[in-house]
Amino acid sequence: MKKTKRNAVLVIIAFLLVLGVAIYTAIFGVADRGKVEYIKLGLDLKGGLSVTYEIQEDDYSDKDLEDTKYKIEKRVEAYTNEYSVYEDGDKKITAEIPGVTNADEILEALNIEGKLEFLDPDNYTKWSQGQEYEAALTGDDIKNATAGIDSDNGNDNVVQLAFTDEGAQKFADVTAANVGKVVYIIYDNKVVSAPTVQSAITGGSAEINKIGSYEEAEQLATTIRIGALPLTLKQVRSNIVGATLGSDAISTSLKAGAIGIALVFLIMIIVFRIPGLVASFALAFYTILDLLVINLFNVTLTLPGIAGVILSVGMAVDANVIIFTRIKEELADGKSVKQAVKGGFHNALSAIIDGNVTTLIAALVLGIFGTGTIKGFALTLAIGVVLSVFTALAVSQSLLTALVNLGVADAKYFGVAREPKKTNFVKAGKFCMLGSLIVIIACFCMMPVNNKSKGSPLNFSVEFAGGTSLTVGFDKEYSLSEAESDIVPVIAEAAGIGEAGISVQTVSGTNEIVFKMPELSDDGTDDSQMSKVRAALTDKLGADVKEANVISGSVSSEMSKNAIFSVILAAILMLIYIAVRFHDVKFGASAVIALLHDVAMVFCLYIILRLTVGNTCIACLLTIVGYSINATIIIFDRIRENIDIMRPKKATYKDIVNLSINQTFSRTIYTSLTTFVTIFVLYIMGVASIKEFALTLMAGIIIGAYSSVCITGPLWYTMKTKLGKARKDGLE
């Protein structure tokens, strides 16, 4: 007994020491790492580098332009997952990269001017002497380039090239004519590789071997793959720009987060008593650890990334709620506190694992196939999911077990579950499903009405629809908050548009500010929107519009396709996992349908309230996907468990579903409440630019709780009893 208590004390001391080290690292850092303030922030939170390139060709196709933008995105992606690339006026492309402290270094690293060319020896001589020459191949002829290791030749570092059909023929011709000679690969007027042709290559692929290191091979592959721009670009401007969400966004969000988490701790302690206190320490450790790991992995944190953090915090709370609810149920069955704690963690394990694995599947798919802010969301969510499982199953369990071993073993400190109510959710579910379907259909029917009356079915942001960019010079330097309060209303009134549709970026070291908004009409008359805005800025603020450009959306068609594809693939993989894990495809099908219901219902808010559809909308909908599926799994896990328990008693599926939902009802309420409180504080305290984001997240939490209780179980029951061959096991 003494040994058990001694071990318990050692566990608590060890935890406190680790927590202290984590707090110290988060505040003060270790060797310039770890400190929370070192976390890289995105364009929306901190700003970064804006680089504008001019297209040198006079004649080019839309496909050339789209391909060039896409390849710039891939080049920027090598530096950060968070970026923005868009057309900026006539023959210009702008790339915005967050968190830049050394602009010259980044500009050199991007190095996206010029073209990629393959030259035979004769044309290489002409090129080196400044004479006219003809390239054997250009970047347009390259399909792909990847680094690899040739294990058959002493683990030689290589770059494998794949050519287009036309490029394959060109490469076959140049290699056949130059066996034993060098073919030079030129990029941005520099020789990046000079491999010797060993034989004629006619198969449409080739390999550059004998490269010094794998890192060199990877760099060469990146240069060939991304450097193959269809258009020649010349840098014409670079600026350090400010955050788009305002300078107060970070500080107010941090304060709101701290208050929200403190309220979560209070709720947990009130509801679960000693286990709630233990969870508070574990969640504090989790929050700090999450930020440290985000810093360690050099993740660029943006608003979608914060959404991933919020979701993972909610899941960490959820895991503890599941465990502690189970402990209360064990105590209600008459078990001792020690037995209840052990049984609670054991019985909650499958629900926690299944819920987090399904969310992790979504995060991994979004991380692999998503781009930009979607990839940032996926990375922060994946980190959070792994850490939340660790803190719930390792930290919370170790601390709670240690306290019990030290003598904290009175059931009154843990609470005892009450007898679950007997609400008929299956019956109510029919009306809920019908009501939801009517709401969704009615809202989506409003889209063509909006398109006719307001000019577009949805209120697309500049990120999606493009618009007008104004670079305005003032006689004094404005802060971002001053610009939002003093200048944006002037522009909005003159243009006749909403203030929420205007984004603001200050330009470091100047009195200039860049305003992006929906496209303004400009027919040269005094009645055009552009003329009215120019006049208002000059008359009311003494400002000078230095540059006005029509810009494209920064969310490219390729990015949109990747987002849609990744969400569909994630849903399919989650369906397969749930079907296999629960031995019934109907569980997976009803979970995915409920997930689509939640996304559609939240999207209805964007239709009805004309909320801005942009990156924040993507972040919100992705958060709902993760949150919804996790809540659904908890109920399905209980249904699976109750089928095994109640089968010998010849209970009906209706009874099993109703009992399962009633048993997990308190878990759904407590988890939704704690997550809702955190975001509600953010909504109350946050700056105006993120209130819309918080509002939709709160709606998503409410909708997710509603669908988990009123739709998922009844939907599975309907599928189980109405679809396919009728079962004869007496459980219908």
Order of alpha helices (4+ residues) and beta strands (2+ residues): alpha-beta-alpha-beta-beta-alpha-beta-alpha-beta-beta-beta-alpha-beta-beta-beta-alpha-beta-alpha-alpha-alpha-alpha-alpha-alpha-alpha-beta-alpha-beta-alpha-beta-beta-alpha-beta-alpha-alpha-beta-alpha-alpha-alpha-alpha
